[in-house]
Amino acid sequence: MNKYIAEFVGTFVLLFAGLGTAIFDGKDVGHLGISLAFGLALLAMAYAIGPISGCHINPAVTIGLAVAGRCPWSDVPGYVIAQILGGFSGFGTVVLILFMAGHYDPSVAASVANGYGDHSAIGATVGGAFVAESVLTFVLVLTVLGATANNAPAGFAGIPIGLALAVTNFVAIPITNASINPARSIPPAFYAHDWALSQLWLFIVAPIIGGVIAALVYLPIGGKK
C-alpha cells in the first residue's frame, strides 16, 4: 500500500469511528465513549498502517515530526492532502448513512464541529480555546515522538499514542468539542457552514503550533531518533 493511500485510509477510519460514535451514540456513551472511539481507532490504525506511513493521520503530527527530523519535508504536502481527503471521506460516509435514512441536516455537522465562545460547552474564549488546542496537541505529538523513538520499547508505540488521543479528547470535548487534528475539524466545518467555517482557522493553526512546539521541546531531549 502506498504511504499516502495509507494516510487516507487511516484518517477515514479515525473520523468515521470517532465522529460516527459522537453522532450515532454520543448521548449514550458520553464524552468518555467518544474519546475512547478516537483513541481506539488511532490505536488500531497504528498497527494497521504504521509500518507503511507511520500512521500520522493528523497534519499537526506530520508537521511536528518534520520539524523533529522524523519525516521528510517533501512528504508533508502529500501526507496533509491525503489526511484531509480521508477526513472528508470518513465524515462524508457518516453523512451519507444519515442522508439515506432521511435524518441528515446541517445541524448534525454543527453538533460535531469545533468551536469557541457560544459554540463551546463551557463558553471558552478564543484565547482559552487556542491554549487548550495547542497544549493538548503538544501532549499528543510529544507522546508520538517519545513512543516512536529508536530507544523506545519496540512494538508498543500504538498503545501510548492511542491513550494520549483518548485522554486529550476527554479534556477537550467540553472546551472546543476536541479538534487536536485539523483533518478532524475541516470536514464538519464545511458541512455545517456558517459559524463553524468562520472559527475553523483556530482548529488549523493551534494544533499545528502545538505540534511544532512539541518537536522543539523534544529535540534537545531525544534528538532525531
N, CA and C atoms as a LAMMPS dump frame, in Angstrom:
ITEM: TIMESTEP
0
ITEM: NUMBER OF ATOMS
675
ITEM: BOX BOUNDS ff ff ff
-5.0000000000000000e+02 5.0000000000000000e+02
-5.0000000000000000e+02 5.0000000000000000e+02
-5.0000000000000000e+02 5.0000000000000000e+02
ITEM: ATOMS id mol type element x y z
1 1 1 N 0.845 -1.198 0
2 1 2 C 0 0 0
3 1 3 C 0.881 1.248 0
4 2 1 N 0.574 2.202 -0.846
5 2 2 C 1.277 3.476 -0.889
6 2 3 C 1.084 4.234 0.419
7 3 1 N 2.132 4.947 0.868
8 3 2 C 2.046 5.634 2.164
9 3 3 C 0.972 6.723 2.184
10 4 1 N 0.725 7.36 1.053
11 4 2 C -0.317 8.388 1.012
12 4 3 C -1.703 7.758 1.068
13 5 1 N -1.86 6.623 0.4
14 5 2 C -3.134 5.899 0.498
15 5 3 C -3.351 5.433 1.932
16 6 1 N -2.271 5 2.587
17 6 2 C -2.378 4.566 3.984
18 6 3 C -2.853 5.716 4.869
19 7 1 N -2.325 6.91 4.652
20 7 2 C -2.762 8.064 5.44
21 7 3 C -4.227 8.406 5.164
22 8 1 N -4.633 8.267 3.905
23 8 2 C -6.036 8.488 3.547
24 8 3 C -6.932 7.502 4.298
25 9 1 N -6.572 6.228 4.232
26 9 2 C -7.377 5.191 4.874
27 9 3 C -7.413 5.384 6.388
28 10 1 N -6.253 5.678 6.988
29 10 2 C -6.206 5.863 8.429
30 10 3 C -7.065 7.021 8.903
31 11 1 N -7.027 8.131 8.183
32 11 2 C -7.836 9.296 8.577
33 11 3 C -9.31 9.029 8.343
34 12 1 N -9.621 8.3 7.269
35 12 2 C -11.008 7.877 7.026
36 12 3 C -11.541 7.11 8.232
37 13 1 N -10.788 6.12 8.682
38 13 2 C -11.227 5.285 9.806
39 13 3 C -11.367 6.123 11.076
40 14 1 N -10.404 7.01 11.323
41 14 2 C -10.436 7.832 12.532
42 14 3 C -11.698 8.677 12.597
43 15 1 N -12.034 9.347 11.493
44 15 2 C -13.213 10.214 11.508
45 15 3 C -14.51 9.428 11.471
46 16 1 N -14.515 8.351 10.697
47 16 2 C -15.736 7.555 10.653
48 16 3 C -16.043 6.978 12.029
49 17 1 N -15.015 6.457 12.71
50 17 2 C -15.214 5.859 14.032
51 17 3 C -15.501 6.916 15.094
52 18 1 N -14.675 7.971 15.12
53 18 2 C -14.81 8.977 16.169
54 18 3 C -16.057 9.824 16.036
55 19 1 N -16.244 10.432 14.866
56 19 2 C -17.42 11.292 14.681
57 19 3 C -18.678 10.456 14.504
58 20 1 N -18.529 9.245 13.957
59 20 2 C -19.695 8.359 13.887
60 20 3 C -20.206 8.008 15.275
61 21 1 N -19.285 7.741 16.196
62 21 2 C -19.69 7.465 17.58
63 21 3 C -20.374 8.677 18.192
64 22 1 N -19.808 9.854 17.956
65 22 2 C -20.386 11.086 18.514
66 22 3 C -21.801 11.318 18.008
67 23 1 N -22.029 11.066 16.723
68 23 2 C -23.336 11.342 16.126
69 23 3 C -24.345 10.231 16.415
70 24 1 N -23.939 8.988 16.242
71 24 2 C -24.885 7.873 16.393
72 24 3 C -25.1 7.459 17.843
73 25 1 N -24.041 7.551 18.667
74 25 2 C -24.118 7.018 20.033
75 25 3 C -23.753 8.026 21.122
76 26 1 N -23.485 9.265 20.736
77 26 2 C -22.959 10.24 21.693
78 26 3 C -23.787 10.387 22.955
79 27 1 N -25.108 10.374 22.826
80 27 2 C -25.963 10.553 24.003
81 27 3 C -25.869 9.374 24.954
82 28 1 N -25.559 8.213 24.429
83 28 2 C -25.488 7.009 25.259
84 28 3 C -24.105 6.804 25.867
85 29 1 N -23.056 7.052 25.075
86 29 2 C -21.704 6.751 25.569
87 29 3 C -21.036 7.96 26.205
88 30 1 N -21.517 9.182 25.925
89 30 2 C -20.959 10.38 26.543
90 30 3 C -19.558 10.707 26.052
91 31 1 N -18.938 11.682 26.733
92 31 2 C -17.615 12.14 26.346
93 31 3 C -16.564 11.034 26.433
94 32 1 N -16.672 10.201 27.446
95 32 2 C -15.695 9.128 27.612
96 32 3 C -15.75 8.155 26.44
97 33 1 N -16.952 7.774 26.038
98 33 2 C -17.102 6.845 24.927
99 33 3 C -16.587 7.411 23.62
100 34 1 N -16.864 8.701 23.381
101 34 2 C -16.382 9.349 22.154
102 34 3 C -14.861 9.425 22.177
103 35 1 N -14.302 9.782 23.318
104 35 2 C -12.84 9.857 23.453
105 35 3 C -12.193 8.51 23.196
106 36 1 N -12.79 7.461 23.746
107 36 2 C -12.248 6.116 23.536
108 36 3 C -12.377 5.696 22.077
109 37 1 N -13.441 6.117 21.405
110 37 2 C -13.601 5.77 19.994
111 37 3 C -12.455 6.348 19.173
112 38 1 N -12.111 7.602 19.428
113 38 2 C -10.983 8.216 18.72
114 38 3 C -9.676 7.513 19.082
115 39 1 N -9.471 7.294 20.372
116 39 2 C -8.222 6.686 20.818
117 39 3 C -8.043 5.269 20.32
118 40 1 N -9.102 4.467 20.377
119 40 2 C -9.007 3.079 19.933
120 40 3 C -8.863 2.982 18.414
121 41 1 N -9.509 3.913 17.697
122 41 2 C -9.346 3.926 16.238
123 41 3 C -7.899 4.231 15.874
124 42 1 N -7.294 5.188 16.584
125 42 2 C -5.887 5.51 16.325
126 42 3 C -4.99 4.333 16.701
127 43 1 N -5.288 3.689 17.813
128 43 2 C -4.513 2.515 18.229
129 43 3 C -4.559 1.429 17.153
130 44 1 N -5.75 1.148 16.635
131 44 2 C -5.889 0.126 15.599
132 44 3 C -5.116 0.512 14.34
133 45 1 N -5.227 1.769 13.94
134 45 2 C -4.545 2.224 12.719
135 45 3 C -3.031 2.249 12.898
136 46 1 N -2.568 2.481 14.135
137 46 2 C -1.12 2.49 14.379
138 46 3 C -0.508 1.155 13.994
139 47 1 N -1.23 0.066 14.26
140 47 2 C -0.715 -1.26 13.916
141 47 3 C -1.049 -1.644 12.47
142 48 1 N -2.157 -1.111 11.946
143 48 2 C -2.564 -1.467 10.585
144 48 3 C -1.729 -0.755 9.523
145 49 1 N -1.505 0.554 9.694
146 49 2 C -0.799 1.307 8.66
147 49 3 C 0.5 1.932 9.158
148 50 1 N 0.772 1.806 10.458
149 50 2 C 2.007 2.375 10.999
150 50 3 C 3.255 1.924 10.256
151 51 1 N 3.378 0.627 9.937
152 51 2 C 4.575 0.181 9.216
153 51 3 C 4.692 0.759 7.8
154 52 1 N 3.575 1.274 7.269
155 52 2 C 3.577 1.797 5.903
156 52 3 C 3.849 3.299 5.861
157 53 1 N 3.112 4.045 6.663
158 53 2 C 3.216 5.51 6.588
159 53 3 C 3.637 6.159 7.905
160 54 1 N 3.682 5.375 8.979
161 54 2 C 3.938 5.947 10.288
162 54 3 C 2.67 6.309 11.023
163 55 1 N 1.511 6.198 10.329
164 55 2 C 0.2 6.49 10.935
165 55 3 C 0.159 7.867 11.593
166 56 1 N 0.427 8.896 10.806
167 56 2 C 0.294 10.256 11.332
168 56 3 C -1.179 10.623 11.464
169 57 1 N -1.915 10.426 10.384
170 57 2 C -3.345 10.754 10.206
171 57 3 C -3.748 12.057 10.907
172 58 1 N -2.869 13.028 10.861
173 58 2 C -3.086 14.32 11.524
174 58 3 C -2.02 15.287 11.006
175 59 1 N -2.413 16.369 10.324
176 59 2 C -1.415 17.317 9.813
177 59 3 C -0.493 17.879 10.89
178 60 1 N -1.014 18.063 12.104
179 60 2 C -0.18 18.593 13.188
180 60 3 C 0.912 17.604 13.565
181 61 1 N 0.602 16.314 13.524
182 61 2 C 1.603 15.284 13.805
183 61 3 C 2.637 15.252 12.689
184 62 1 N 2.183 15.296 11.444
185 62 2 C 3.103 15.272 10.304
186 62 3 C 4.077 16.443 10.358
187 63 1 N 3.565 17.638 10.596
188 63 2 C 4.425 18.823 10.635
189 63 3 C 5.358 18.767 11.838
190 64 1 N 4.834 18.324 12.987
191 64 2 C 5.684 18.186 14.17
192 64 3 C 6.82 17.196 13.938
193 65 1 N 6.518 16.066 13.299
194 65 2 C 7.554 15.079 13.007
195 65 3 C 8.573 15.621 12.002
196 66 1 N 8.107 16.419 11.056
197 66 2 C 9.035 17.022 10.091
198 66 3 C 9.983 17.985 10.793
199 67 1 N 9.454 18.784 11.704
200 67 2 C 10.297 19.719 12.463
201 67 3 C 11.325 18.944 13.28
202 68 1 N 10.935 17.796 13.8
203 68 2 C 11.833 16.973 14.618
204 68 3 C 12.785 16.124 13.778
205 69 1 N 12.696 16.216 12.462
206 69 2 C 13.574 15.44 11.599
207 69 3 C 13.154 14.001 11.416
208 70 1 N 11.904 13.672 11.782
209 70 2 C 11.424 12.289 11.681
210 70 3 C 10.669 12.027 10.378
211 71 1 N 10.344 13.073 9.645
212 71 2 C 9.568 12.941 8.413
213 71 3 C 10.152 13.903 7.389
214 72 1 N 10.451 13.449 6.18
215 72 2 C 10.981 14.36 5.157
216 72 3 C 9.968 15.455 4.817
217 73 1 N 10.438 16.682 4.71
218 73 2 C 9.537 17.784 4.365
219 73 3 C 8.878 17.556 3.01
220 74 1 N 9.55 16.817 2.139
221 74 2 C 8.975 16.543 0.816
222 74 3 C 7.713 15.686 0.907
223 75 1 N 7.559 14.946 2.014
224 75 2 C 6.365 14.114 2.204
225 75 3 C 5.189 14.89 2.8
226 76 1 N 5.468 16.035 3.39
227 76 2 C 4.428 16.753 4.142
228 76 3 C 3.221 17.121 3.288
229 77 1 N 3.377 17.765 2.111
230 77 2 C 2.178 18.119 1.329
231 77 3 C 1.316 16.915 0.982
232 78 1 N 1.944 15.826 0.538
233 78 2 C 1.178 14.631 0.189
234 78 3 C 0.455 14.031 1.377
235 79 1 N 1.137 13.987 2.517
236 79 2 C 0.502 13.465 3.731
237 79 3 C -0.707 14.317 4.123
238 80 1 N -0.528 15.629 4.139
239 80 2 C -1.607 16.515 4.59
240 80 3 C -2.81 16.429 3.648
241 81 1 N -2.554 16.421 2.35
242 81 2 C -3.661 16.309 1.392
243 81 3 C -4.392 14.983 1.583
244 82 1 N -3.637 13.898 1.732
245 82 2 C -4.255 12.586 1.938
246 82 3 C -5.088 12.559 3.217
247 83 1 N -4.583 13.17 4.28
248 83 2 C -5.301 13.2 5.554
249 83 3 C -6.61 13.984 5.439
250 84 1 N -6.566 15.128 4.781
251 84 2 C -7.779 15.944 4.648
252 84 3 C -8.809 15.236 3.778
253 85 1 N -8.364 14.636 2.67
254 85 2 C -9.292 13.895 1.819
255 85 3 C -9.864 12.688 2.555
256 86 1 N -9.032 12.008 3.344
257 86 2 C -9.521 10.892 4.139
258 86 3 C -10.544 11.346 5.168
259 87 1 N -10.303 12.511 5.76
260 87 2 C -11.25 13.062 6.722
261 87 3 C -12.593 13.373 6.086
262 88 1 N -12.563 13.995 4.907
263 88 2 C -13.812 14.291 4.199
264 88 3 C -14.554 13.006 3.85
265 89 1 N -13.822 11.987 3.434
266 89 2 C -14.458 10.723 3.064
267 89 3 C -15.049 10.018 4.278
268 90 1 N -14.308 10.043 5.401
269 90 2 C -14.804 9.405 6.613
270 90 3 C -16.056 10.069 7.145
271 91 1 N -16.014 11.407 7.264
272 91 2 C -17.199 12.106 7.757
273 91 3 C -18.3 12.072 6.708
274 92 1 N -17.921 12.135 5.43
275 92 2 C -18.918 12.063 4.367
276 92 3 C -19.681 10.758 4.387
277 93 1 N -19.037 9.677 4.79
278 93 2 C -19.719 8.386 4.883
279 93 3 C -20.756 8.407 6.004
280 94 1 N -20.412 9.054 7.11
281 94 2 C -21.389 9.219 8.199
282 94 3 C -22.591 10.016 7.695
283 95 1 N -22.321 11.104 6.966
284 95 2 C -23.397 11.937 6.413
285 95 3 C -24.25 11.132 5.44
286 96 1 N -23.592 10.321 4.6
287 96 2 C -24.329 9.511 3.618
288 96 3 C -25.285 8.549 4.311
289 97 1 N -24.822 7.911 5.375
290 97 2 C -25.686 6.979 6.113
291 97 3 C -26.909 7.706 6.664
292 98 1 N -26.681 8.878 7.243
293 98 2 C -27.796 9.659 7.785
294 98 3 C -28.731 10.125 6.676
295 99 1 N -28.156 10.565 5.567
296 99 2 C -28.958 11.055 4.443
297 99 3 C -29.849 9.94 3.892
298 100 1 N -29.27 8.744 3.762
299 100 2 C -30.051 7.621 3.238
300 100 3 C -31.164 7.202 4.197
301 101 1 N -30.977 7.522 5.486
302 101 2 C -32.017 7.217 6.479
303 101 3 C -32.998 8.375 6.64
304 102 1 N -32.738 9.485 5.925
305 102 2 C -33.618 10.646 5.999
306 102 3 C -33.451 11.473 7.251
307 103 1 N -32.249 11.396 7.888
308 103 2 C -32.042 12.088 9.154
309 103 3 C -30.941 13.143 9.106
310 104 1 N -30.486 13.509 7.914
311 104 2 C -29.378 14.465 7.869
312 104 3 C -29.852 15.883 7.597
313 105 1 N -29.275 16.833 8.344
314 105 2 C -29.355 18.252 8.019
315 105 3 C -28.097 18.897 8.579
316 106 1 N -27.774 20.143 8.173
317 106 2 C -26.504 20.75 8.595
318 106 3 C -26.305 20.845 10.097
319 107 1 N -27.381 20.811 10.877
320 107 2 C -27.226 20.876 12.331
321 107 3 C -26.49 19.658 12.871
322 108 1 N -26.534 18.535 12.145
323 108 2 C -25.812 17.339 12.565
324 108 3 C -24.316 17.594 12.496
325 109 1 N -23.874 18.201 11.382
326 109 2 C -22.456 18.536 11.245
327 109 3 C -22.052 19.573 12.286
328 110 1 N -22.927 20.544 12.528
329 110 2 C -22.626 21.586 13.513
330 110 3 C -22.456 20.99 14.904
331 111 1 N -23.155 19.895 15.196
332 111 2 C -23.083 19.304 16.534
333 111 3 C -21.724 18.685 16.822
334 112 1 N -20.972 18.349 15.771
335 112 2 C -19.643 17.775 15.987
336 112 3 C -18.536 18.698 15.481
337 113 1 N -18.91 19.897 15.031
338 113 2 C -17.899 20.869 14.611
339 113 3 C -17.202 21.44 15.844
340 114 1 N -16.01 21.941 15.652
341 114 2 C -15.257 22.543 16.757
342 114 3 C -15.565 24.024 16.847
343 115 1 N -15.632 24.542 18.081
344 115 2 C -15.966 25.946 18.227
345 115 3 C -15.564 26.515 19.568
346 116 1 N -15.691 27.823 19.666
347 116 2 C -15.414 28.541 20.915
348 116 3 C -16.5 29.585 21.133
349 117 1 N -16.439 30.287 22.248
350 117 2 C -17.475 31.275 22.552
351 117 3 C -18.817 30.6 22.756
352 118 1 N -19.823 31.054 22.02
353 118 2 C -21.162 30.486 22.142
354 118 3 C -21.223 29.034 21.676
355 119 1 N -20.199 28.594 20.984
356 119 2 C -20.186 27.234 20.448
357 119 3 C -19.269 26.31 21.231
358 120 1 N -18.904 26.731 22.419
359 120 2 C -18.161 25.915 23.37
360 120 3 C -19.086 25.548 24.515
361 121 1 N -19.056 24.299 24.941
362 121 2 C -19.946 23.856 26.028
363 121 3 C -19.708 24.64 27.309
364 122 1 N -18.463 25.079 27.539
365 122 2 C -18.168 25.847 28.753
366 122 3 C -18.007 27.329 28.455
367 123 1 N -18.276 27.74 27.2
368 123 2 C -18.129 29.146 26.828
369 123 3 C -16.694 29.603 26.744
370 124 1 N -15.784 28.716 26.346
371 124 2 C -14.365 29.062 26.263
372 124 3 C -14.144 30.208 25.284
373 125 1 N -13.325 31.169 25.67
374 125 2 C -12.992 32.286 24.789
375 125 3 C -12.068 31.8 23.678
376 126 1 N -11.858 32.674 22.688
377 126 2 C -10.948 32.309 21.607
378 126 3 C -9.549 32.033 22.16
379 127 1 N -9.124 32.818 23.152
380 127 2 C -7.811 32.6 23.759
381 127 3 C -7.74 31.285 24.51
382 128 1 N -8.778 30.991 25.281
383 128 2 C -8.802 29.743 26.026
384 128 3 C -8.826 28.539 25.103
385 129 1 N -9.618 28.635 24.031
386 129 2 C -9.685 27.539 23.071
387 129 3 C -8.334 27.34 22.391
388 130 1 N -7.659 28.441 22.068
389 130 2 C -6.352 28.356 21.406
390 130 3 C -5.335 27.676 22.32
391 131 1 N -5.331 28.065 23.582
392 131 2 C -4.402 27.457 24.539
393 131 3 C -4.702 25.969 24.695
394 132 1 N -5.975 25.628 24.85
395 132 2 C -6.349 24.221 25.044
396 132 3 C -5.927 23.365 23.86
397 133 1 N -6.234 23.821 22.658
398 133 2 C -5.907 23.032 21.468
399 133 3 C -4.393 22.915 21.274
400 134 1 N -3.672 23.99 21.548
401 134 2 C -2.213 23.954 21.4
402 134 3 C -1.587 23.01 22.412
403 135 1 N -1.99 23.133 23.67
404 135 2 C -1.395 22.315 24.729
405 135 3 C -1.729 20.839 24.541
406 136 1 N -2.97 20.532 24.204
407 136 2 C -3.368 19.134 24.067
408 136 3 C -2.73 18.483 22.834
409 137 1 N -2.557 19.258 21.761
410 137 2 C -1.838 18.714 20.603
411 137 3 C -0.365 18.532 20.943
412 138 1 N 0.18 19.432 21.736
413 138 2 C 1.549 19.286 22.235
414 138 3 C 1.704 17.937 22.944
415 139 1 N 0.748 17.613 23.791
416 139 2 C 0.797 16.345 24.533
417 139 3 C 0.782 15.16 23.569
418 140 1 N -0.11 15.212 22.578
419 140 2 C -0.201 14.107 21.626
420 140 3 C 1.086 13.947 20.83
421 141 1 N 1.602 15.045 20.275
422 141 2 C 2.787 14.953 19.417
423 141 3 C 4.021 14.578 20.235
424 142 1 N 4.122 15.083 21.451
425 142 2 C 5.241 14.69 22.311
426 142 3 C 5.199 13.184 22.592
427 143 1 N 3.994 12.659 22.789
428 143 2 C 3.84 11.217 23.007
429 143 3 C 4.261 10.432 21.766
430 144 1 N 3.86 10.922 20.598
431 144 2 C 4.253 10.256 19.355
432 144 3 C 5.769 10.228 19.22
433 145 1 N 6.404 11.351 19.478
434 145 2 C 7.867 11.434 19.347
435 145 3 C 8.569 10.49 20.316
436 146 1 N 8.108 10.447 21.548
437 146 2 C 8.74 9.58 22.537
438 146 3 C 8.477 8.105 22.283
439 147 1 N 7.228 7.786 21.924
440 147 2 C 6.851 6.385 21.763
441 147 3 C 7.456 5.746 20.523
442 148 1 N 7.828 6.578 19.542
443 148 2 C 8.385 6.037 18.296
444 148 3 C 9.893 6.228 18.188
445 149 1 N 10.528 6.666 19.263
446 149 2 C 11.991 6.825 19.249
447 149 3 C 12.666 5.463 19.116
448 150 1 N 13.871 5.473 18.575
449 150 2 C 14.606 4.218 18.367
450 150 3 C 14.839 3.452 19.665
451 151 1 N 14.977 4.193 20.777
452 151 2 C 15.255 3.523 22.05
453 151 3 C 13.988 3.232 22.853
454 152 1 N 12.811 3.462 22.264
455 152 2 C 11.554 3.129 22.933
456 152 3 C 11.283 1.633 22.779
457 153 1 N 10.524 1.034 23.691
458 153 2 C 10.2 -0.396 23.562
459 153 3 C 9.552 -0.699 22.215
460 154 1 N 10.053 -1.662 21.508
461 154 2 C 9.554 -1.983 20.173
462 154 3 C 8.166 -2.608 20.232
463 155 1 N 7.309 -2.197 19.318
464 155 2 C 6.006 -2.816 19.164
465 155 3 C 4.902 -2.282 20.041
466 156 1 N 5.204 -1.288 20.872
467 156 2 C 4.192 -0.796 21.814
468 156 3 C 3.747 0.644 21.548
469 157 1 N 4.278 1.281 20.515
470 157 2 C 4.02 2.71 20.298
471 157 3 C 2.537 3.036 20.181
472 158 1 N 1.776 2.159 19.54
473 158 2 C 0.361 2.449 19.332
474 158 3 C -0.426 2.614 20.608
475 159 1 N -0.008 1.928 21.678
476 159 2 C -0.769 1.967 22.932
477 159 3 C -0.706 3.34 23.595
478 160 1 N 0.486 3.911 23.887
479 160 2 C 0.504 5.236 24.492
480 160 3 C -0.044 6.326 23.572
481 161 1 N 0.149 6.16 22.261
482 161 2 C -0.361 7.18 21.337
483 161 3 C -1.888 7.168 21.317
484 162 1 N -2.481 5.975 21.264
485 162 2 C -3.934 5.883 21.312
486 162 3 C -4.504 6.406 22.617
487 163 1 N -3.83 6.073 23.726
488 163 2 C -4.28 6.569 25.031
489 163 3 C -4.157 8.086 25.112
490 164 1 N -3.081 8.635 24.534
491 164 2 C -2.894 10.091 24.556
492 164 3 C -4.023 10.79 23.814
493 165 1 N -4.433 10.241 22.661
494 165 2 C -5.541 10.863 21.925
495 165 3 C -6.843 10.76 22.709
496 166 1 N -7.072 9.617 23.351
497 166 2 C -8.289 9.456 24.141
498 166 3 C -8.335 10.455 25.29
499 167 1 N -7.229 10.586 26.013
500 167 2 C -7.184 11.493 27.163
501 167 3 C -7.328 12.949 26.732
502 168 1 N -6.636 13.326 25.656
503 168 2 C -6.731 14.72 25.213
504 168 3 C -8.133 15.039 24.709
505 169 1 N -8.8 14.074 24.078
506 169 2 C -10.188 14.293 23.675
507 169 3 C -11.092 14.444 24.888
508 170 1 N -10.839 13.64 25.894
509 170 2 C -11.673 13.702 27.09
510 170 3 C -11.592 15.084 27.738
511 171 1 N -10.401 15.665 27.725
512 171 2 C -10.233 17.015 28.273
513 171 3 C -10.862 18.063 27.363
514 172 1 N -10.679 17.905 26.05
515 172 2 C -11.027 18.974 25.117
516 172 3 C -12.485 19.02 24.69
517 173 1 N -13.203 17.908 24.78
518 173 2 C -14.587 17.905 24.289
519 173 3 C -15.44 18.988 24.949
520 174 1 N -15.388 19.182 26.273
521 174 2 C -16.204 20.249 26.858
522 174 3 C -15.711 21.661 26.507
523 175 1 N -14.474 21.77 26.068
524 175 2 C -13.904 23.085 25.781
525 175 3 C -14.174 23.504 24.341
526 176 1 N -13.807 22.643 23.389
527 176 2 C -13.893 23.004 21.965
528 176 3 C -14.569 21.927 21.114
529 177 1 N -15.054 20.884 21.721
530 177 2 C -15.539 19.69 21.027
531 177 3 C -14.376 18.863 20.498
532 178 1 N -13.176 19.176 20.934
533 178 2 C -11.959 18.401 20.679
534 178 3 C -11.585 18.287 19.209
535 179 1 N -10.654 19.136 18.81
536 179 2 C -10.054 19.011 17.482
537 179 3 C -8.775 18.193 17.619
538 180 1 N -7.671 18.867 17.996
539 180 2 C -6.356 18.242 18.16
540 180 3 C -5.868 17.67 16.835
541 181 1 N -6.555 18.037 15.751
542 181 2 C -6.265 17.486 14.43
543 181 3 C -7.02 18.301 13.378
544 182 1 N -6.331 19.094 12.585
545 182 2 C -7.037 19.87 11.55
546 182 3 C -7.866 19.008 10.604
547 183 1 N -7.404 17.786 10.312
548 183 2 C -8.151 16.909 9.413
549 183 3 C -9.458 16.433 10.044
550 184 1 N -9.568 16.487 11.372
551 184 2 C -10.819 16.171 12.063
552 184 3 C -11.77 17.356 12.02
553 185 1 N -11.225 18.59 12.013
554 185 2 C -12.041 19.794 12.107
555 185 3 C -12.598 20.28 10.78
556 186 1 N -11.828 20.111 9.712
557 186 2 C -12.199 20.711 8.431
558 186 3 C -13.496 20.147 7.846
559 187 1 N -13.687 18.82 7.766
560 187 2 C -14.915 18.315 7.136
561 187 3 C -16.221 18.758 7.813
562 188 1 N -16.378 18.614 9.144
563 188 2 C -17.64 19.065 9.747
564 188 3 C -17.894 20.562 9.553
565 189 1 N -16.825 21.362 9.572
566 189 2 C -16.994 22.807 9.378
567 189 3 C -17.546 23.116 7.992
568 190 1 N -17.066 22.414 6.981
569 190 2 C -17.554 22.649 5.623
570 190 3 C -18.991 22.178 5.448
571 191 1 N -19.353 21.091 6.108
572 191 2 C -20.73 20.626 6.03
573 191 3 C -21.669 21.542 6.827
574 192 1 N -21.193 22.082 7.946
575 192 2 C -22.036 22.918 8.805
576 192 3 C -22.174 24.346 8.287
577 193 1 N -21.14 24.846 7.585
578 193 2 C -21.1 26.217 7.077
579 193 3 C -21.151 27.225 8.243
580 194 1 N -21.631 28.432 7.954
581 194 2 C -21.919 29.468 8.946
582 194 3 C -20.78 29.645 9.945
583 195 1 N -21.082 29.586 11.248
584 195 2 C -20.109 29.901 12.296
585 195 3 C -18.932 28.933 12.303
586 196 1 N -19.17 27.669 11.953
587 196 2 C -18.105 26.666 12.021
588 196 3 C -16.972 27.007 11.06
589 197 1 N -17.297 27.49 9.879
590 197 2 C -16.258 27.884 8.918
591 197 3 C -15.513 29.116 9.4
592 198 1 N -16.214 30.058 10.02
593 198 2 C -15.557 31.29 10.47
594 198 3 C -14.614 31.032 11.64
595 199 1 N -14.839 29.959 12.398
596 199 2 C -13.972 29.638 13.532
597 199 3 C -12.936 28.559 13.205
598 200 1 N -12.993 28.024 12.003
599 200 2 C -12.136 26.907 11.629
600 200 3 C -10.649 27.227 11.711
601 201 1 N -10.278 28.477 11.457
602 201 2 C -8.858 28.856 11.445
603 201 3 C -8.15 28.415 12.721
604 202 1 N -8.843 28.572 13.872
605 202 2 C -8.204 28.249 15.15
606 202 3 C -7.84 26.768 15.221
607 203 1 N -8.701 25.919 14.656
608 203 2 C -8.504 24.478 14.778
609 203 3 C -7.563 23.93 13.699
610 204 1 N -7.046 24.837 12.889
611 204 2 C -5.944 24.516 11.986
612 204 3 C -4.639 25.046 12.579
613 205 1 N -4.664 26.297 12.997
614 205 2 C -3.443 26.955 13.467
615 205 3 C -2.984 26.434 14.823
616 206 1 N -3.89 26.356 15.801
617 206 2 C -3.494 25.966 17.161
618 206 3 C -2.897 24.558 17.235
619 207 1 N -3.514 23.542 16.621
620 207 2 C -2.874 22.218 16.675
621 207 3 C -1.499 22.186 16.01
622 208 1 N -1.341 22.893 14.9
623 208 2 C -0.032 22.901 14.233
624 208 3 C 1.016 23.558 15.12
625 209 1 N 0.655 24.666 15.773
626 209 2 C 1.593 25.313 16.691
627 209 3 C 1.944 24.369 17.837
628 210 1 N 0.949 23.673 18.373
629 210 2 C 1.213 22.712 19.449
630 210 3 C 2.154 21.61 19.004
631 211 1 N 1.972 21.121 17.769
632 211 2 C 2.849 20.087 17.247
633 211 3 C 4.272 20.564 17.05
634 212 1 N 4.421 21.79 16.557
635 212 2 C 5.756 22.357 16.345
636 212 3 C 6.469 22.564 17.68
637 213 1 N 5.756 23.081 18.669
638 213 2 C 6.365 23.288 19.986
639 213 3 C 6.794 21.953 20.589
640 214 1 N 5.976 20.917 20.418
641 214 2 C 6.343 19.588 20.938
642 214 3 C 7.65 19.123 20.324
643 215 1 N 7.805 19.335 19.021
644 215 2 C 9.041 18.931 18.347
645 215 3 C 10.232 19.719 18.872
646 216 1 N 10.061 21.015 19.066
647 216 2 C 11.161 21.859 19.535
648 216 3 C 11.54 21.526 20.968
649 217 1 N 10.556 21.133 21.767
650 217 2 C 10.851 20.73 23.153
651 217 3 C 11.518 19.372 23.179
652 218 1 N 11.069 18.464 22.307
653 218 2 C 11.611 17.112 22.334
654 218 3 C 13.033 17.01 21.782
655 219 1 N 13.365 17.833 20.792
656 219 2 C 14.669 17.737 20.133
657 219 3 C 15.856 17.769 21.113
658 220 1 N 15.89 18.695 22.066
659 220 2 C 17.024 18.695 22.998
660 220 3 C 17.046 17.468 23.91
661 221 1 N 15.881 16.826 24.078
662 221 2 C 15.791 15.667 24.982
663 221 3 C 16.137 14.386 24.241
664 222 1 N 15.44 14.175 23.113
665 222 2 C 15.584 12.9 22.422
666 222 3 C 16.236 12.953 21.072
667 223 1 N 16.557 14.15 20.582
668 223 2 C 17.187 14.274 19.282
669 223 3 C 16.279 13.814 18.174
670 224 1 N 16.846 13.326 17.074
671 224 2 C 16.076 12.919 15.903
672 224 3 C 15.893 11.41 15.814
673 225 1 N 16.014 10.721 16.943
674 225 2 C 15.892 9.264 16.927
675 225 3 C 14.456 8.84 16.646
